[in-house]
Structure formats: C-alpha cells, structure tokens
Amino acid sequence: MAASSPSISPQREIAPPGRESGKRPRVIVVDDEVGVLRLCERLLSRAGFEAIAFGQPYLALDYLKAHSADVLVVDSRMPEMDGFALMEQARLYHPNLAVVVMSGFANVEMALEALHHGANGMLIKPFERSAELVEAVRRAIAHHRRQEETARLAALQPLFDVIEVLLSETHMTALQRLIIAKTAEVLPNTATGLYMWTKNDSQGKLLAAQGTVPPPDASCWQRVRNTSRLCVLSRQNSETPGEENILLDQYHWHHALATAVQRGEREYGLLVAREQPPAFHTEIDGTVLGILARLAATALENTRLYEDLRHSLSKLERSQRALAQAEKMAAIGRLTASLAHEVNNPIQAVRNSLYLATHPRVSPAQQQAYIQTAREEVERLSTLIHRMLNFYRPGSAERHAVKLPHLIERMIGLLKEEFAQRHITVVNEVPDDLPPIIGVEDQLHQVLLNLLLNALEAMPEGGVLYLLGWTEENEVVVAVEDTGPGVPPDLSERIFEPLVSTKPNGTGLGLAVSYNIIAAHNGNLLLSKPRRGSGAAFHIRLPLPAASEASLRGG
C-alpha cells in the first residue's frame, strides 16, 4: 500500500547527496505489517521526509524502477522477498540508495548479515521511542555520505594515472582514442563518445567513440550545453524529459551520463552509457566524468597547440632549407658573373694563339711561343674552373675537422682576379696554426664566400680587405673587415634579418642564411667594431672541438 504524506519543509542538514536543495528526502518504507508501515510513514512525514509506504516488496521494486529515492527502510523478513534481497535489487537501479534494515530479531547474526549486505543502519522492532526511526534514517544518510566520500576518493585515484597518460600524448588522433579507452577503463560502460563544438560549427562533431552513441545535436547535449550541468539519462528518473527517454529506447541504454566543458572557442563533451544495471552513481561517477572531461579538454587543447607548433616548425625548416639553397645559388650566380670575363679572357687568348700558330708566315719559333701561350691560358682556365667546381660541387653534411686558414686561402684564390680588377688589396692575417673547428666544410665555404663578395661589392672604387684570425677562450674567431662605407646605424640591429640589405639590388638573404649556418655550428656571426678596417666588420665565432662536441652531446 502507498500513502501520501503532509507537506512539511525538509531540514537541510538531512538532505542526502544527489538531491536538489529544496526537495524533501524521499524515504521508501517496506513492511508486511500494516501497523508498522503506517507508524513509519507518520513519523517520517512529521520529521520532514517524503515517506512512501509499500506493504509488498515487489510493488516497492516496481516503484523504484521508475522513480528515485534517497533511503530505503525495509523489514528483514517478509513472505514474498526478504529485505536483503530487496535491498540488492533496489541498488541495481539506485547505487547511491541508503538502506535501514528493520528486524524483530535482536541478535548478532542479524546485525552481521545487515553489514554484509551493505546496510547503512539497523533498527529493532518494536521501537522503544518514536524518535528512533527518524534518528536511524538520519544516521543512515550520514553514514551513506561518509561511504560516498570514501568511494569518491577511491574513484578519483585512477585519475592520477590518467592525467599523466593524457597529457603526455601529443598526437591528436591517438589522444582521442586514448581518451575513449581511459574513460571506459575508469567508468566501465557499453558506449563512450567524445564530442566537440565550435562557434563556427554549432552542430558539432563526434571526435571518437566506442559503441553506438548519439550525434552531437542530440537533445541531451542541448540541455547540457545550455545549463552547464551533468545530464543524467535514466529509466528510473521520472524527471528525464520525454525526448531523452526516447534516446534511451533508441540506443537500448539503461543509464547514461553526459557533461560538457568550455575551452576557449571550443566546447568538448564526454558521454558514457550502460545497457544493463548497475546504473552509474550520479554523485561519484558524475564527478569522475566531469574531471575526465576537463582533463580531456585540456589535453586536446595542448595537443592542438603542439600540432600547430610542429606544423610551424616543419614549415620553417622547409623555408630555411629553400632559403639556404636559393642564397647559395645566388652566390654562385654572383661569383659566376664576376668571373665571366676572367673565363672569357683565357678563351680569347687561346683562340688567338692557335690562330696565329697556324698562320703560314709564322716561324717555327713563333709557333712554339703561341702554342706555349695557349697552353698557359688553358692551365689558367682549368684552375679557375677547378676552383668553381670545388664550390659548386654538393658537399657532405657530415661534420669533420675543418682548417679555416686553408679554406680562406682557397676563397682568396677563387676571387683573386676579381680583387685585382677592383683594385682591392687583400691582407690575410689568419695564422696557419689556427686550431681546426668541427663543421660542414661546404656550408662554411658558403658563409666565407658571402662575406668576401659583400666586402668586394662594398668597395667598387677599391680598398683594403682584412682577414684576421685568433682564439678566445673556447672559440676560434675569424674576422672579415673592409674599408668600405660600412653598415648604416639604422640597419645594424637588423642586418641579419631576411630581406634587409645595404645594396640597391641586394636580396638581403646572404647574411641571414650565413647567420643560421653559423648558429647551426653552435657559433655566432656578429657585426662588430673593426680592428683594422674602417667599414663593415663581421666576426665569425666558432667553438673549439672540445666545446663543440660537448655542445652537441648536450643538444
């Protein structure tokens, strides 16, 4: 039987977890004795509870299948079903249900059995005082709260491992699968869904799922996103909206939880569902799901930043490689243009000498002289071409010991004729015993050629080019200085930036590429005060082998 109860305002201190404030705690009383049933109903209603009484356990169980409750007060011995069996069946639908067992047998065995079945309190019939029932219910609620706190702490423990795992994954697809797997691990379920909505796509998208889950525009998500609260879908919850009950039927779910978290312009949602009892514990499992959703949202945002960074770095590396190659080809073009007439002069000399050597009126002695001249010009041409090939030939990226004095001598020899044509005096004061450095010879070729060509072009009317070398602490320093106009003060701070040039038709790439090459060698390229010259002074600082190897090991 069921009876209505008077409307009495509940006491806040006895409101159980999971019930909204302002609602009276609902107590289901089940006993086959009508007198006890009515007494319990009256006492509980007077104390501020919503008391609903049943004389048959199966009627109480049918009620609990469709309605929520906070406390179950049940007789331990009933003809159709004992109280312990009813308690176990009821908790399949309401895991957070507190239970008080009533019994007319005051013995240790009965108390142990009640504890074994997880009862939160026990009451001996008949009541000596009318307040005993109310006190027992209140104690059961308090005891149940303590149990829930303990269970909540136990449920949160696995999240510490989840935090480390989720935050260490930086690939988006793998992270999405990992979130689904870890959610199913912490909250065992039939179906799990990970969702995302953006301002530009209010319909949202399903990022990953296990099992069959609803689309991101389902009614439950609309309610969650509008209220920012946990959505509970349950066949036992009479307050579940009709369209969401339809959702339960459509996916054959018994119970489901859904929550959403806002992160910047994106909103992430996490849903878990079960097809069979037990239902999720609304208080504990809801808290865990909320934490998982926040962790997932943070991990997804971090991974998005990592992927953007990886994409930017990859794009930057490709640009730098293309820039270096473009500048190298530009340097080769400048070198080729400056040497074109030097190649043409020997060719013309050979051509004229051979023509004269074959003239019928030329004496044998003159023929030999012309042939010797042609031979010398061919050797000169061969030397020029050989020097060009040494620079043009693709170099190995493998690092090895490089002797800078020898490299500088080769660069000077390569441009010797051009320096002479421009009336530029080269003063090479790089000592032969300058310690070798560890580097890529081809790349250092390019840096030196860029600096020498810049100095050459800075002195169109002639001047002096100084090449200096020395050691400082753990570094080798090579200076390229000239007597040209120097670098304007307004450009000195930006001279190594791309597209910054002191030349009218300059690309502004040579120094930028050279700077990056030296930086990749753990060194530095600086615009410094000249030691000997009066114009621009560029100092290349490279670590000695011991310091370079230590830096490479540290990197």
C-alpha positions as CSV (number, residue, x, y, z in Angstrom):
1,M,0.0,0.0,0.0
2,A,1.1,3.6,-0.5
3,A,0.1,6.6,1.4
4,S,0.5,10.3,0.8
5,S,2.4,12.5,3.3
6,P,1.8,16.0,4.6
7,S,3.8,18.8,3.1
8,I,6.4,19.7,5.7
9,S,9.6,21.7,4.8
10,P,12.7,19.4,4.9
11,Q,15.6,20.0,7.2
12,R,18.7,21.0,5.2
13,E,21.1,19.0,7.3
14,I,19.5,15.7,6.4
15,A,19.2,16.4,2.6
16,P,21.1,13.5,1.0
17,P,23.7,13.9,-1.7
18,G,22.3,13.9,-5.2
19,R,19.1,15.6,-4.3
20,E,18.5,19.2,-5.3
21,S,18.2,21.7,-2.4
22,G,14.5,22.5,-1.6
23,K,13.3,18.9,-2.2
24,R,12.4,16.7,0.7
25,P,14.4,13.5,1.1
26,R,12.3,10.6,-0.2
27,V,12.1,7.5,2.0
28,I,10.6,4.2,0.8
29,V,9.2,2.1,3.7
30,V,8.5,-1.6,3.0
31,D,7.0,-3.9,5.7
32,D,4.3,-6.5,5.6
33,E,2.9,-5.3,8.9
34,V,0.3,-2.6,8.3
35,G,0.7,-1.0,11.7
36,V,4.4,-0.7,11.5
37,L,4.1,0.6,8.0
38,R,1.7,3.4,9.0
39,L,3.7,4.3,12.1
40,C,6.9,4.7,10.0
41,E,5.0,6.8,7.4
42,R,3.6,9.1,10.0
43,L,6.9,9.6,12.0
44,L,8.9,10.2,8.9
45,S,6.5,12.6,7.3
46,R,6.3,14.6,10.6
47,A,10.1,14.8,10.6
48,G,10.2,16.4,7.1
49,F,10.7,13.4,4.9
50,E,8.6,12.4,1.9
51,A,7.5,9.0,3.1
52,I,6.1,6.4,0.6
53,A,5.0,3.1,2.1
54,F,4.6,-0.3,0.5
55,G,3.2,-3.5,2.1
56,Q,4.6,-5.7,-0.7
57,P,8.3,-5.7,-1.8
58,Y,7.5,-6.2,-5.5
59,L,5.4,-3.1,-5.5
60,A,8.2,-1.1,-4.0
61,L,10.7,-2.5,-6.5
62,D,8.4,-1.5,-9.4
63,Y,8.2,2.0,-8.0
64,L,12.0,2.2,-7.7
65,K,12.4,1.1,-11.3
66,A,10.7,4.3,-12.3
67,H,11.4,6.8,-9.5
68,S,14.4,8.0,-7.5
69,A,14.7,7.6,-3.7
70,D,17.2,8.5,-1.0
71,V,16.6,6.0,1.8
72,L,15.0,2.5,1.8
73,V,13.6,1.3,5.2
74,V,12.9,-2.4,4.8
75,D,11.8,-5.2,7.1
76,S,14.4,-8.0,7.1
77,R,11.8,-10.8,7.0
78,M,8.9,-10.7,4.6
79,P,7.0,-13.6,2.9
80,E,7.4,-12.7,-0.7
81,M,11.0,-11.4,-0.6
82,D,13.3,-10.7,2.4
83,G,14.6,-7.2,3.0
84,F,18.2,-8.1,2.0
85,A,17.1,-9.3,-1.5
86,L,15.0,-6.2,-2.0
87,M,17.9,-4.0,-1.0
88,E,20.2,-5.7,-3.5
89,Q,17.6,-5.4,-6.3
90,A,16.9,-1.7,-5.5
91,R,20.6,-0.8,-5.6
92,L,20.9,-2.1,-9.1
93,Y,18.7,0.9,-10.1
94,H,20.0,3.3,-7.4
95,P,23.6,2.6,-6.4
96,N,23.5,5.6,-4.0
97,L,20.5,4.4,-2.1
98,A,20.9,4.4,1.7
99,V,19.3,1.4,3.5
100,V,18.0,0.9,7.0
101,V,17.0,-2.7,7.9
102,M,14.2,-3.3,10.5
103,S,14.1,-6.5,12.4
104,G,12.3,-8.1,15.3
105,F,15.3,-10.3,16.0
106,A,17.9,-8.5,18.0
107,N,20.9,-10.8,17.6
108,V,24.5,-10.7,16.4
109,E,23.8,-12.8,13.4
110,M,21.2,-10.4,12.1
111,A,23.5,-7.4,12.6
112,L,26.3,-9.2,10.8
113,E,24.1,-10.1,7.9
114,A,22.9,-6.5,7.6
115,L,26.5,-5.3,7.5
116,H,27.4,-8.0,4.9
117,H,24.7,-6.7,2.6
118,G,25.9,-3.1,3.0
119,A,23.1,-1.7,5.1
120,N,23.7,1.8,6.5
121,G,21.7,1.2,9.7
122,M,19.7,-1.3,11.6
123,L,16.5,-0.8,13.7
124,I,15.0,-3.2,16.2
125,K,11.2,-3.5,16.3
126,P,9.2,-2.5,18.1
127,F,10.6,1.0,18.6
128,E,11.2,1.9,22.2
129,R,11.0,5.6,21.3
130,S,9.2,7.1,18.3
131,A,12.3,9.2,17.5
132,E,14.4,6.0,17.0
133,L,13.2,5.6,13.4
134,V,13.9,9.2,12.4
135,E,17.4,9.0,14.1
136,A,18.1,5.8,12.3
137,V,17.2,7.3,8.9
138,R,19.3,10.4,9.6
139,R,22.3,8.2,10.8
140,A,21.9,6.1,7.6
141,I,22.1,9.2,5.5
142,A,25.1,10.5,7.3
143,H,26.8,7.0,7.1
144,H,26.0,6.8,3.5
145,R,27.5,10.2,2.9
146,R,30.7,9.0,4.5
147,Q,30.7,5.9,2.3
148,E,30.2,8.0,-0.7
149,E,33.1,10.3,0.2
150,T,35.3,7.2,0.6
151,A,34.1,5.8,-2.7
152,R,34.7,9.2,-4.3
153,L,38.3,9.2,-3.2
154,A,38.7,5.7,-4.4
155,A,37.2,6.6,-7.8
156,L,39.5,9.6,-8.1
157,Q,42.7,7.5,-7.5
158,P,42.8,6.1,-11.1
159,L,42.6,9.6,-12.4
160,F,46.1,10.4,-11.4
161,D,47.4,7.8,-13.8
162,V,45.0,9.1,-16.5
163,I,46.4,12.7,-16.1
164,E,49.9,11.6,-16.8
165,V,48.9,9.4,-19.8
166,L,46.6,12.0,-21.4
167,L,49.0,15.0,-21.0
168,S,51.9,13.0,-22.4
169,E,50.2,12.2,-25.8
170,T,50.7,15.0,-28.4
171,H,49.2,13.4,-31.5
172,M,45.5,14.3,-32.0
173,T,44.1,11.0,-33.4
174,A,46.0,8.9,-30.8
175,L,44.9,11.2,-28.0
176,Q,41.2,11.0,-29.0
177,R,41.4,7.2,-29.0
178,L,43.2,7.3,-25.7
179,I,40.5,9.4,-24.1
180,I,37.9,6.9,-25.1
181,A,39.9,4.0,-23.8
182,K,40.8,5.6,-20.4
183,T,37.2,6.7,-19.9
184,A,35.9,3.2,-20.4
185,E,38.7,2.0,-18.1
186,V,37.7,4.3,-15.2
187,L,33.9,4.2,-15.8
188,P,33.1,0.7,-17.3
189,N,30.4,1.2,-19.9
190,T,28.7,0.0,-23.1
191,A,29.3,3.2,-25.1
192,T,31.5,6.2,-24.9
193,G,31.5,9.4,-27.0
194,L,33.9,12.3,-27.3
195,Y,32.4,15.5,-28.9
196,M,33.4,19.0,-29.9
197,W,31.6,22.2,-30.8
198,T,33.0,25.5,-32.1
199,K,31.5,28.9,-32.6
200,N,31.6,28.4,-36.3
201,D,30.1,24.9,-36.2
202,S,27.4,24.9,-33.6
203,Q,26.2,21.4,-34.9
204,G,29.5,20.0,-33.6
205,K,31.2,16.8,-34.5
206,L,31.8,13.4,-32.9
207,L,35.6,13.1,-32.5
208,A,35.8,9.5,-31.3
209,A,33.5,6.8,-29.9
210,Q,33.3,3.3,-28.6
211,G,30.0,1.6,-29.3
212,T,27.0,3.4,-30.8
213,V,26.4,7.0,-29.5
214,P,24.0,9.8,-30.5
215,P,25.0,12.7,-32.8
216,P,26.3,16.0,-31.3
217,D,22.9,17.7,-31.9
218,A,21.0,15.2,-29.7
219,S,18.6,16.7,-27.1
220,C,20.8,15.6,-24.1
221,W,23.7,17.7,-25.5
222,Q,21.4,20.7,-26.0
223,R,20.4,20.5,-22.3
224,V,24.0,20.0,-21.1
225,R,25.4,22.9,-23.1
226,N,22.6,25.3,-22.1
227,T,22.8,24.6,-18.4
228,S,26.5,23.6,-18.0
229,R,25.3,20.7,-15.7
230,L,25.7,17.0,-15.7
231,C,23.0,15.3,-17.8
232,V,21.6,12.1,-16.3
233,L,19.6,9.8,-18.5
234,S,17.9,7.1,-16.5
235,R,14.9,4.8,-16.9
236,Q,14.4,5.2,-13.2
237,N,14.4,9.0,-13.3
238,S,10.8,10.3,-13.7
239,E,12.3,13.8,-14.4
240,T,14.1,12.7,-17.5
241,P,12.5,14.6,-20.4
242,G,10.4,12.6,-22.9
243,E,12.8,13.1,-25.9
244,E,15.7,11.8,-23.8
245,N,13.7,8.7,-22.7
246,I,13.2,8.1,-26.4
247,L,17.0,8.3,-26.7
248,L,17.4,5.6,-24.1
249,D,15.0,3.4,-26.0
250,Q,16.7,4.1,-29.4
251,Y,20.1,3.1,-28.1
252,H,18.8,0.4,-25.7
253,W,20.5,2.1,-22.7
254,H,19.7,1.6,-19.1
255,H,21.6,4.6,-17.8
256,A,23.8,7.4,-19.3
257,L,25.8,10.4,-18.1
258,A,26.9,13.4,-20.3
259,T,28.9,16.5,-19.5
260,A,30.5,19.3,-21.4
261,V,33.5,21.7,-20.8
262,Q,34.2,25.0,-22.4
263,R,37.8,25.7,-23.5
264,G,38.3,29.0,-25.4
265,E,36.3,28.9,-28.6
266,R,35.8,25.2,-28.4
267,E,33.5,23.1,-26.2
268,Y,34.2,19.4,-25.5
269,G,31.6,16.8,-24.4
270,L,32.0,13.3,-22.9
271,L,29.2,10.7,-22.7
272,V,29.1,7.3,-21.1
273,A,26.2,4.8,-21.2
274,R,25.3,1.3,-20.0
275,E,22.8,-1.1,-21.4
276,Q,22.4,-3.1,-18.2
277,P,22.4,-2.3,-14.5
278,P,24.1,-1.3,-12.3
279,A,23.3,2.4,-13.0
280,F,26.0,5.0,-12.7
281,H,26.4,6.5,-9.3
282,T,25.2,10.0,-10.1
283,E,27.2,11.7,-7.4
284,I,30.5,9.8,-7.6
285,D,30.5,8.7,-11.3
286,G,29.2,12.2,-12.3
287,T,32.1,13.8,-10.5
288,V,34.6,11.5,-12.1
289,L,33.1,12.1,-15.6
290,G,33.4,15.8,-15.0
291,I,37.1,15.5,-14.1
292,L,37.7,13.3,-17.1
293,A,36.0,15.8,-19.4
294,R,38.2,18.7,-18.1
295,L,41.3,16.6,-18.4
296,A,40.3,15.6,-21.9
297,A,39.6,19.2,-22.9
298,T,42.9,20.4,-21.6
299,A,44.9,17.5,-23.2
300,L,43.1,18.2,-26.6
301,E,43.9,21.9,-26.5
302,N,47.5,21.2,-25.6
303,T,47.8,18.7,-28.4
304,R,46.3,21.2,-30.8
305,L,49.0,23.7,-29.8
306,Y,51.7,21.0,-30.2
307,E,50.4,20.1,-33.7
308,D,50.3,23.8,-34.7
309,L,53.9,24.2,-33.4
310,R,55.1,21.1,-35.2
311,H,53.5,22.3,-38.4
312,S,55.1,25.8,-38.0
313,L,58.5,24.3,-37.3
314,S,58.3,22.0,-40.2
315,K,57.2,24.8,-42.5
316,L,60.1,27.0,-41.1
317,E,62.6,24.2,-41.6
318,R,61.5,23.8,-45.2
319,S,61.6,27.6,-45.8
320,Q,65.1,27.8,-44.3
321,R,66.4,24.9,-46.5
322,A,64.9,26.6,-49.5
323,L,66.3,29.9,-48.4
324,A,69.8,28.5,-47.9
325,Q,69.7,26.8,-51.3
326,A,68.4,29.9,-53.0
327,E,71.1,32.1,-51.5
328,K,73.8,29.6,-52.4
329,M,72.6,29.6,-56.0
330,A,72.5,33.4,-55.8
331,A,76.1,33.5,-54.5
332,I,77.1,31.2,-57.3
333,G,75.4,33.5,-59.8
334,R,77.3,36.5,-58.4
335,L,80.6,34.6,-58.4
336,T,79.9,33.4,-62.0
337,A,79.1,36.9,-63.2
338,S,82.3,38.3,-61.5
339,L,84.4,35.6,-63.1
340,A,82.8,35.5,-66.5
341,H,85.3,37.9,-68.1
342,E,88.1,36.0,-66.4
343,V,87.0,32.8,-68.2
344,N,86.4,34.7,-71.4
345,N,89.9,36.2,-71.5
346,P,91.8,32.9,-71.5
347,I,89.5,31.5,-74.1
348,Q,90.1,34.5,-76.4
349,A,93.9,34.2,-75.7
350,V,93.8,30.5,-76.6
351,R,91.8,31.2,-79.7
352,N,94.1,33.9,-80.9
353,S,97.3,32.0,-80.1
354,L,96.0,28.9,-82.0
355,Y,95.0,31.1,-85.0
356,L,98.5,32.7,-85.1
357,A,100.3,29.4,-84.6
358,T,98.7,28.0,-87.7
359,H,99.4,31.0,-89.9
360,P,101.7,30.0,-92.8
361,R,104.0,33.0,-92.4
362,V,104.8,32.4,-88.7
363,S,108.2,30.9,-88.0
364,P,108.5,27.6,-86.0
365,A,109.9,29.5,-83.0
366,Q,106.9,31.8,-83.0
367,Q,104.5,28.9,-83.4
368,Q,106.0,27.3,-80.3
369,A,105.7,30.6,-78.4
370,Y,102.0,30.9,-79.4
371,I,101.3,27.3,-78.5
372,Q,103.0,27.8,-75.1
373,T,100.8,30.9,-74.6
374,A,97.7,28.8,-75.4
375,R,98.9,26.1,-73.0
376,E,99.4,28.6,-70.2
377,E,96.0,30.1,-70.8
378,V,94.3,26.7,-70.8
379,E,96.0,25.9,-67.4
380,R,94.8,29.2,-66.1
381,L,91.3,28.4,-67.3
382,S,91.5,24.9,-65.8
383,T,92.4,26.4,-62.4
384,L,89.5,28.8,-62.5
385,I,87.1,26.0,-63.4
386,H,88.5,23.7,-60.8
387,R,88.0,26.4,-58.1
388,M,84.5,26.9,-59.3
389,L,83.7,23.2,-59.1
390,N,85.0,23.0,-55.6
391,F,82.3,25.4,-54.5
392,Y,79.6,24.2,-56.9
393,R,80.0,20.5,-56.1
394,P,77.4,19.4,-53.4
395,G,79.1,19.0,-50.1
396,S,78.6,16.4,-47.4
397,A,76.5,17.4,-44.4
398,E,78.7,15.3,-42.2
399,R,80.8,17.3,-39.7
400,H,84.5,16.9,-39.5
401,A,87.6,18.9,-38.7
402,V,87.9,22.0,-40.9
403,K,91.1,24.1,-41.2
404,L,89.9,27.6,-41.6
405,P,93.2,29.0,-42.9
406,H,93.2,26.6,-45.8
407,L,89.6,27.3,-46.6
408,I,90.3,31.1,-46.5
409,E,93.3,30.7,-48.9
410,R,91.1,28.8,-51.4
411,M,88.4,31.5,-51.2
412,I,91.0,34.2,-51.8
413,G,92.4,32.3,-54.8
414,L,89.0,31.9,-56.2
415,L,88.4,35.6,-56.2
416,K,92.0,36.8,-56.8
417,E,91.4,38.1,-60.3
418,E,88.2,39.9,-59.3
419,F,90.0,41.6,-56.4
420,A,92.7,42.7,-58.8
421,Q,90.2,44.1,-61.3
422,R,88.5,46.1,-58.5
423,H,91.9,47.3,-57.1
424,I,91.3,45.7,-53.8
425,T,94.2,44.7,-51.6
426,V,93.7,41.6,-49.6
427,V,95.5,41.4,-46.2
428,N,95.4,37.9,-44.9
429,E,96.5,37.7,-41.3
430,V,94.8,34.4,-40.4
431,P,97.6,32.4,-38.8
432,D,98.3,28.9,-40.3
433,D,98.3,27.4,-36.8
434,L,94.7,28.5,-36.1
435,P,93.1,25.4,-34.4
436,P,90.7,23.5,-36.6
437,I,86.9,23.5,-35.9
438,I,84.2,20.8,-36.3
439,G,81.8,21.7,-39.0
440,V,80.4,21.2,-42.5
441,E,83.0,22.5,-45.0
442,D,80.6,23.2,-47.8
443,Q,78.4,25.3,-45.5
444,L,81.4,27.3,-44.2
445,H,82.5,27.8,-47.8
446,Q,79.2,29.5,-48.4
447,V,79.5,31.8,-45.4
448,L,83.0,32.9,-46.3
449,L,82.1,33.4,-49.9
450,N,79.1,35.6,-49.0
451,L,81.2,37.7,-46.7
452,L,84.0,38.1,-49.2
453,L,81.6,39.0,-52.0
454,N,79.8,41.5,-49.8
455,A,83.2,43.2,-49.0
456,L,84.1,43.2,-52.7
457,E,80.8,44.8,-53.7
458,A,81.1,47.3,-50.8
459,M,84.4,48.7,-52.4
460,P,83.7,49.4,-56.1
461,E,86.4,52.0,-56.2
462,G,89.0,49.8,-54.5
463,G,90.1,49.5,-50.9
464,V,91.6,47.0,-48.4
465,L,90.1,43.7,-47.3
466,Y,91.4,42.4,-44.0
467,L,91.1,38.7,-43.0
468,L,92.0,38.2,-39.3
469,G,92.0,35.1,-37.1
470,W,92.6,34.4,-33.4
471,T,91.3,32.3,-30.4
472,E,89.4,33.5,-27.4
473,E,88.8,31.1,-24.5
474,N,87.0,28.1,-26.2
475,E,86.4,29.8,-29.5
476,V,88.0,30.4,-32.8
477,V,87.4,33.9,-34.3
478,V,87.7,34.8,-38.0
479,A,87.1,38.5,-38.9
480,V,86.3,39.8,-42.4
481,E,86.8,43.6,-42.4
482,D,86.8,46.2,-45.2
483,T,87.4,49.9,-45.8
484,G,84.0,50.4,-47.5
485,P,81.2,52.7,-46.2
486,G,80.1,50.2,-43.5
487,V,76.6,49.3,-42.3
488,P,74.2,52.2,-41.7
489,P,73.3,52.6,-38.0
490,D,69.6,52.2,-38.7
491,L,70.3,48.8,-40.2
492,S,72.9,47.5,-37.8
493,E,70.3,45.9,-35.4
494,R,68.5,44.2,-38.3
495,I,71.4,43.3,-40.7
496,F,70.9,39.6,-40.1
497,E,67.2,39.6,-40.8
498,P,66.0,38.3,-44.2
499,L,65.3,40.9,-46.9
500,V,67.4,43.5,-45.1
501,S,70.2,44.7,-47.4
502,T,72.5,47.7,-47.8
503,K,72.8,47.1,-51.6
504,P,70.2,48.6,-54.0
505,N,69.7,45.3,-55.8
506,G,70.5,43.0,-52.8
507,T,68.2,40.2,-51.8
508,G,69.0,40.5,-48.1
509,L,69.3,36.8,-47.8
510,G,73.0,36.2,-47.7
511,L,73.7,37.3,-44.2
512,A,70.5,35.7,-42.9
513,V,71.5,32.3,-44.3
514,S,75.1,32.7,-43.1
515,Y,73.9,33.6,-39.6
516,N,71.7,30.4,-39.5
517,I,74.6,28.3,-40.8
518,I,77.0,29.6,-38.1
519,A,74.3,29.2,-35.4
520,A,73.8,25.5,-36.5
521,H,77.5,25.1,-35.8
522,N,76.9,26.3,-32.2
523,G,78.7,29.5,-33.1
524,N,77.8,33.2,-33.7
525,L,78.1,35.7,-36.6
526,L,78.4,39.2,-35.3
527,L,78.6,42.7,-36.7
528,S,81.5,44.1,-34.7
529,K,83.7,47.1,-34.4
530,P,86.6,46.8,-36.9
531,R,90.1,46.1,-35.7
532,R,91.9,47.0,-38.8
533,G,89.4,48.2,-41.3
534,S,87.2,51.3,-41.3
535,G,84.0,49.9,-42.8
536,A,82.0,46.8,-42.0
537,A,83.5,44.1,-39.8
538,F,81.9,40.7,-39.5
539,H,83.3,38.2,-36.9
540,I,82.7,34.5,-37.1
541,R,82.9,32.8,-33.7
542,L,83.0,29.0,-33.7
543,P,83.6,26.7,-30.7
544,L,86.8,24.7,-30.5
545,P,86.4,20.9,-31.0
546,A,86.1,20.1,-27.3
547,A,83.4,22.7,-26.7
548,S,81.6,21.9,-29.9
549,E,81.4,18.2,-29.1
550,A,80.2,18.9,-25.6
551,S,77.5,21.2,-27.0
552,L,76.4,18.5,-29.5
553,R,76.2,15.9,-26.7
554,G,74.2,18.3,-24.6
555,G,71.8,19.0,-27.6
